[in-house]
């Protein structure tokens, strides 16, 4: 589990990451348990791509492993 440790931020929460075998590879599942404390940031998050950070993480991880990741539509 990864936790945002800075309590001074307008948001916080955890990422739970699990890796399980699938076929000849692995399946990575990331569950975000986020909290947005500031109402302005809460509204902004609804207007933005809420999976952008996770998609970026998975894209970078796949690249490091010599593979590709395409975020779901």
N, C-alpha and C positions, 0 to 999 in steps of 0.2 A: 504494500500500500504506500502511496505517495501522498503527502499532506502539504497543503500550503501553510507554512508556519508563521507568516507575518500577519498578526492579528490587526495590524493597522490598515490593511488593504480593504477596499470596498466589497471584496468577495473572498470566499474561502472554500474549503472542502477537501475531498480526497479523490484519488484515482486508485481503483482496485484493478490490478492487471493479472490475468491468469493465462497460462500457456498450456495447451493440451495437444496431444498428437492427433493428426488428422491425415489419413492416407500416407503419402510419402513426405508430408510436411507437418506443419503445426498450425493451430488456430490460436490467435491471440485475441482475447476479449478484454476490453477496457470498459469499466463501469465508472462513470463520474457521479459523485455525490456532492454536488455543488450547492453553495449558499451565496446569495447576492444580498448584501446587507443594505446597500445604498439604493433607494428607490429609482434614482436617475439611471444608475447602471443596470438595474433590473429591466427598465424599459428599453435601454440600448441593447441589451442582450437579446431581447425578443426580435429586434430589427436586424440583427446580425446572424451570420452562419454560426450556430451554436456548436457544430461539430468540427469547426476549422482547426482547432488546436489538436484534437485527437487525430484528424485526417493527416495533418502535417507530421505528427509523431509517427504514425503508421507508414506514411510515405517514406520518411527518412529511414526508419528501421528496415523496411523492405529493401531500400537502396543499399544500405550497409551489408545486407545479407545476399546481395546480388539478385534481387527479385524486384517485382513491381507491385504496387498497391493502387487500386482504383477505388476512390470513395464511392459508396452507393449513391445513386441519383435520388 
